[in-house]
């Protein structure tokens, strides 16, 4: 909250009191600002965020208050062998876009402090489904260097004239793009086409794409292409 001068209130939080309250939700919010949030989480034995995932919008500091925590992660696209074991009063900083997962490795509930450099604490305001738009572009055979019929495809708003499309997420694009959404493959007589979602076409304000309206540029050593829109 800010006063009439725009000055933000200083927020005082009590971790000890939060631990004593043991919120039934498993999450006890402590403080939040425009660019940060702080909460205590409670995790039962053998539970946690077991699926390896990432937060492209914020760094995260995970600090164990009580218990044992096993943290796993990814190096590029490969799962890192072994686990980083955190005990009480140990912590880890996970940069934005880095893949990780964690679990309570002990026999009792684990409590940890989570600090994120964004204000929602991972809670999103709303979910917007990816809806096919009917807008498609043709893809040269072999451009994505992958078996397209067995892969998830993603579209990115790179800039005001460039759409990125990749097989699986590319973290450099995740961090830099304005928007990412799923897109769909369609087999044509002469190859494949990619259908963009309404969220992407709405951002670019395009209702159709003729072959003269774009060009496909392959990304070296990546299962990805850039779609450069012409004026």
N, C-alpha and C positions, 0 to 999 in steps of 0.2 A: 504494500500500500504506500502511496506517496501523498505528501501534504501539498498545499497550494503552490509551494515553490518548486515542486517536482522532486524534492528530496525523498529518497526511499527510507522506509523504516528499517532500523536494525532489528534483526530477529534473533532472539535467544532461545536455544533449545536445550533440553535435558535428556541425554541419552539414557542415564540411569533410570529416570522415571519411565521412559518408554519401554525399557526392558522389564520393569516391574509390572506394567500394564498388560503386556503380552496380548496384543490385539488379535482377535479371532481371525481377522482377514489375512494375517501373516505379514502385513505391511503397516508400518507406523510412520506417517509423514512427519518430518521435523521442521523443515523450512524450505521455502521455494522463492526464487527470484526470476527475473526476466531471462537470465542465462544460466540458471543452475537450480538444482533441487537436491535435497538431502532426506534420506529415509532410513529406517531400520527395518530389516526383513527377518522373518522367522521361517526356517526351513526344516522340515521333519527329516529323520534319518532316511538315507537313500533317495531323497528327493532333491529337486533343484531345477535348474534350466538345463536339462540333460541333452537337448538337441543343440549342436554347435550352430551358433548364429552370430549376428553382428548388429551394431547400432551405427548406421552411417552418419547420424546427426549429432553424435556427442561422444566425448571421452567418458570413461567410467572408472571411478576408484572403488574397489571392493575391499573393505577392511573388516576382518573377522573379529567380532567382539567376544564370542563364546562358542567353542566347538572346533570342528575340523572341516576343512573345505578342500575338495579336489578340483582343480581347474584344468581344463583341456583347451586346446586351440588349434588353429590351422596356420600353416606356413604356405602361403600361396593357395594352392588347391589341395594340399595333402595334409592329413591329420598328423599333428606333431606326436611322435611316440612318447609315451610316458605321461605323467601328470605332475603339475606343480602343486605340492601340498602346502596348504596354509593352515597354521594353527592359530589359537587365540592370540590377538594383537599383531598378526601378520596381515599384510595388505598387498594389493596388486593394482597397477594402473593399466587400463585397457584402452588404447587409443581408438578414436573413431574409425569405424570400418574394419577393425580387427575381429576375426572370428574367435569365439570362445564358447565354452559351456562350463557349468559347474555343478557339483553335487555335494550333499552333506555326507562326509565319509565316516562320521562317528555314529555312536549308538543313541545319542541324545539330540534334541533340537539344536540347530545351529542358528546363531544370531549374527548378522553382519550389517555394517553401515554401507550404504550405497550412495555415492555422490556422482551426479551426472551434470554435464555442461549443457543442459537444456531444461526448460521449465516444466515439462509435462511428466517427467519421470517415466517415460515410456508409455504413458497413457495417451492414446490418440483421441482427438475430438470426434472423428467420424470415420467410417469406412466407406470408400467409394469403389464399387466393383468395376472391373475392367470389362467394358462393353464393346463388342466389335462395331466398327464404324462403317464398314463397306469400302473404305479407302485402302487400296493395295498398291504395292510396287513390285515389279518383277525382280527376281534375284538370279544373277548369273550362276550357272551350274558350278558347284564347288566353291563358291565365294566364302562360305563360312567354315570350310574345312572340317565338317562334322556330319554325322548322320542326322539330318534335320528332323526326321520323323520320330526320333526317340529323345528329343531334347526340349527343354524349356527355353523359350525365346523371350527376350526382354527388349523393350524400346526405351530410349532415353531422349529427353530434351537436352541436347548438348549446348546449342545456342539458337539464335533466332532463325537460322537457315539450315541447321544441321540436326538430323535425327540419327542417333546411334542405335544399332541393333546387334545383340550379342547372344551367343549360346551360353546360358548361365550368366550370372551377374559378374560384371567387371568392377572391381573395387575402386579403381581410379575414376571411372565414370560415375559410380555411385556417389562418391564424395563431391564431384564437381557439377553433376547435372541438376537441372531445375525440377525434373520430374522423371520417374521411372514407372513403367507399367508393363504388363504382359502383352505379347502380340501373338498372332496365330499364323501357322503355316498352311498353305493351300497348294496342292499339286495342280499344275497346269499341263497342257499338252506339250509345251516346249520347256518345261522345267518347274519352277516353284514361284509362288508369290507370297508376300508377307502382308497380312492385314493388320493395320494399326488400330488401337483402341480409341474410343471417343475422347478420352482424356488427352491423348497426344494430338489428335487432329483438331480438337477444340482449341488447344493452346496455340497451334500454328494457324488456325482459322482456314483450314483447307477442307474442301468438300469432295475433291476428286484429284487423282494424279494420273496424268498422261505420261507417256514415256519421255516426252520433251520437257516435262516439269521437274525432272530430277536426274541425278547421276549417282551410281553406286561406286563407292571407293572402298576397296578391301583394306583392312588394317593388318599390316605385316605381323606374322607370328601370333595372331589372335584369331579366335573364332568369332569375328565381329566385322561389321561393315559400317561405314558412314553413308548416310543418304543426304546428299547435298541438294537442297531445293533451289531451283533456278528462279529468277525474278519473273 
